[in-house]
Amino acid sequence: MPSQLAAYPESYYTATMNRRLDFPALQGETRADVCVIGGGYTGLSSAIHLAERGYSVVLLEAERIGWGASGRNGGQCSVGQRKGQDDLEEAYGKEEAQRLWDLGVEAVATVRQLIERFNIECDLKRGCLQTALKRSDAAWYRQYAEHMHSHYGFEMRYLEGAELEYFSGTDVFCGGLVEYASAHLHPLNYALGLAEAARSLGVRIFENSRVTGYDRVKPTRVSSREGSVYADYVVLACNGYLERLEPRVAGKIMPLNNFIIATEPLSEEQQRQINPEDMCAYDAKFVVNFWKLTGDGRMLFGGGENYTRRFPSDIKSFVRKRMLPLYPQLAPARIDYGWGGTLAVTMNRMPSFGRLEPDVYYALGFSGHGVQMATLAGKLIAEAVAGTAERFDVMARIPSPTFPGGTLLRWPGLVAGMFYHALKDRIGD
Ligand SMILES: Cc1cc2nc3c(=O)[nH]c(=O)nc-3n(C[C@H](O)[C@H](O)[C@H](O)COP(=O)(O)OP(=O)(O)OC[C@H]3O[C@@H](n4cnc5c(N)ncnc54)[C@H](O)[C@@H]3O)c2cc1C
């Protein structure tokens, strides 16, 4: 069976996988209470939380567990939602913003609890630094830290001058924010650990089992190339790889590609200089740069996007060009790995949760904030399937507009928008 399985794309993460899990392809017919489609964090967390509630679960993954964004991302597990609380208050009112904040805090706690409970080794560390290149962004950071303290009792420290230089290991930034509630981890080892946990709870996992469609009679028949699952509930957890499987949802997201490199291991002195507190970090650019040290002391740096089906031919140079202006001291460092992945963004950069029929649930479009929110999505879906949808509905009632032009014409609008914001990134102050 393993010989039929697709290979994982080459990356620092696949080179440092700490367990090898090979699951068979689905063949023939089977029955389950719930069929989960997709083996990333959304699908795995749904499967775990459903199995814990006593449901029988089959999970179908088109490629390999963690093959999608969940096995390729920056590993940043940031507290809160993708949008700032000030934006959420303005858009949805103070009470709803508070509910969203509480869920955003619980999301990181859920990741931590799963890691602890199932003994998942995935280089979990704490702390996150945000950095600004423009004075306008730095001014916003200062204001935001005060707002979070006075309205949410959440401590973030505003940084500048020597302190900022110490935390960031460079003198290019003019303002920063640091907090210790966020975390970072090895994303693929986290996904594989979740799969092992799901298996231990009786979830039947199938890889190399791309779902080609499902019907709407009860129980729902979910079909893959060589088999079918009859299930009372379906969970759609395909995110940026959804393609045409569910046209009613596809227009709510825009798949886009993001890229990461990892240098050779740095000396201890270099590591201490670049990132003395071993935190994850990201900047305030619209096309965001994000970085951290790996468990074995490499600089892992992500940045740059494209919106086509193809990745750049030389990902290492594509991303290195974004890293060197921030960390010129890394010019001599060899780049050992470069890879890309596909994520899904929504129009308002908040995830899209919902139900299609009363028994088909979906959560996708985490907009680069899915390590924790996709994990939480699985927990909320399991609650909703079990009959308590209150918390799922806090997420589901966030409006999730369809991209203008739907799946066919969304590209030109997106590309124009991205160029505009990329230009703004380059303009000072
Ligand atoms: C380069 C990169 C960097 C990122 N950095 C961060 C970060 O630092 N922090 C953060 O919070 N988020 C980050 N993200 C986003 C984060 O990785 C995602 O939000 C999260 O992994 C989404 O999980 P998911 O399970 O919904 O989707 P995925 O992990 O993409 O999983 C979807 C799965 O569905 C499967 N699938 C699709 N169609 C079918 C089908 N028809 N049948 C069966 N299976 C199917 C796919 O093969 C895939 O494995 C990043 C993403 C990328 C690409």
PDBQT file of the ligand as one rigid body, heavy atoms in Angstrom, charges set to zero:
ROOT
HETATM    1  C1  LIG A 501       2.964  28.567   3.434  1.00  0.00    +0.000 C 
HETATM    2  C2  LIG A 501       1.867  28.717   4.469  1.00  0.00    +0.000 A 
HETATM    3  C3  LIG A 501       2.149  29.338   5.674  1.00  0.00    +0.000 A 
HETATM    4  C4  LIG A 501       1.146  29.456   6.641  1.00  0.00    +0.000 A 
HETATM    5  N1  LIG A 501       1.497  29.940   7.871  1.00  0.00    +0.000 NA
HETATM    6  C5  LIG A 501       0.586  29.919   8.871  1.00  0.00    +0.000 A 
HETATM    7  C6  LIG A 501       0.966  30.255  10.193  1.00  0.00    +0.000 A 
HETATM    8  O1  LIG A 501       2.141  30.507  10.488  1.00  0.00    +0.000 OA
HETATM    9  N2  LIG A 501       0.012  30.266  11.147  1.00  0.00    +0.000 N 
HETATM   10  C7  LIG A 501      -1.290  29.935  10.877  1.00  0.00    +0.000 A 
HETATM   11  O2  LIG A 501      -2.126  29.970  11.785  1.00  0.00    +0.000 OA
HETATM   12  N3  LIG A 501      -1.668  29.556   9.631  1.00  0.00    +0.000 NA
HETATM   13  C8  LIG A 501      -0.762  29.514   8.629  1.00  0.00    +0.000 A 
HETATM   14  N4  LIG A 501      -1.117  29.083   7.390  1.00  0.00    +0.000 N 
HETATM   15  C9  LIG A 501      -2.511  28.635   7.180  1.00  0.00    +0.000 C 
HETATM   16  C10 LIG A 501      -2.765  27.261   7.790  1.00  0.00    +0.000 C 
HETATM   17  O3  LIG A 501      -1.770  26.359   7.405  1.00  0.00    +0.000 OA
HETATM   18  C11 LIG A 501      -4.152  26.778   7.337  1.00  0.00    +0.000 C 
HETATM   19  O4  LIG A 501      -5.119  27.740   7.699  1.00  0.00    +0.000 OA
HETATM   20  C12 LIG A 501      -4.548  25.459   7.995  1.00  0.00    +0.000 C 
HETATM   21  O5  LIG A 501      -3.537  24.500   7.833  1.00  0.00    +0.000 OA
HETATM   22  C13 LIG A 501      -5.857  24.981   7.376  1.00  0.00    +0.000 C 
HETATM   23  O6  LIG A 501      -6.093  23.650   7.760  1.00  0.00    +0.000 OA
HETATM   24  P1  LIG A 501      -7.171  22.811   6.966  1.00  0.00    +0.000 P 
HETATM   25  O7  LIG A 501      -7.228  21.463   7.588  1.00  0.00    +0.000 OA
HETATM   26  O8  LIG A 501      -8.447  23.570   6.906  1.00  0.00    +0.000 OA
HETATM   27  O9  LIG A 501      -6.635  22.752   5.474  1.00  0.00    +0.000 OA
HETATM   28  P2  LIG A 501      -5.394  21.892   4.814  1.00  0.00    +0.000 P 
HETATM   29  O10 LIG A 501      -4.330  21.620   5.812  1.00  0.00    +0.000 OA
HETATM   30  O11 LIG A 501      -5.028  22.562   3.560  1.00  0.00    +0.000 OA
HETATM   31  O12 LIG A 501      -6.074  20.505   4.543  1.00  0.00    +0.000 OA
HETATM   32  C14 LIG A 501      -7.038  20.299   3.543  1.00  0.00    +0.000 C 
HETATM   33  C15 LIG A 501      -6.885  18.852   3.112  1.00  0.00    +0.000 C 
HETATM   34  O13 LIG A 501      -8.019  18.481   2.328  1.00  0.00    +0.000 OA
HETATM   35  C16 LIG A 501      -7.577  17.559   1.380  1.00  0.00    +0.000 C 
HETATM   36  N5  LIG A 501      -8.569  17.518   0.294  1.00  0.00    +0.000 N 
HETATM   37  C17 LIG A 501      -8.909  18.500  -0.580  1.00  0.00    +0.000 A 
HETATM   38  N6  LIG A 501      -9.862  18.080  -1.416  1.00  0.00    +0.000 NA
HETATM   39  C18 LIG A 501     -10.147  16.801  -1.067  1.00  0.00    +0.000 A 
HETATM   40  C19 LIG A 501     -11.048  15.817  -1.581  1.00  0.00    +0.000 A 
HETATM   41  N7  LIG A 501     -11.838  16.067  -2.638  1.00  0.00    +0.000 N 
HETATM   42  N8  LIG A 501     -11.088  14.593  -0.993  1.00  0.00    +0.000 NA
HETATM   43  C20 LIG A 501     -10.306  14.318   0.091  1.00  0.00    +0.000 A 
HETATM   44  N9  LIG A 501      -9.415  15.217   0.596  1.00  0.00    +0.000 NA
HETATM   45  C21 LIG A 501      -9.345  16.437   0.043  1.00  0.00    +0.000 A 
HETATM   46  C22 LIG A 501      -6.236  18.119   0.905  1.00  0.00    +0.000 C 
HETATM   47  O14 LIG A 501      -5.437  17.130   0.280  1.00  0.00    +0.000 OA
HETATM   48  C23 LIG A 501      -5.657  18.619   2.229  1.00  0.00    +0.000 C 
HETATM   49  O15 LIG A 501      -4.815  17.672   2.852  1.00  0.00    +0.000 OA
HETATM   50  C24 LIG A 501      -0.163  28.984   6.381  1.00  0.00    +0.000 A 
HETATM   51  C25 LIG A 501      -0.445  28.363   5.162  1.00  0.00    +0.000 A 
HETATM   52  C26 LIG A 501       0.556  28.225   4.202  1.00  0.00    +0.000 A 
HETATM   53  C27 LIG A 501       0.248  27.541   2.908  1.00  0.00    +0.000 C 
ENDROOT
TORSDOF 0
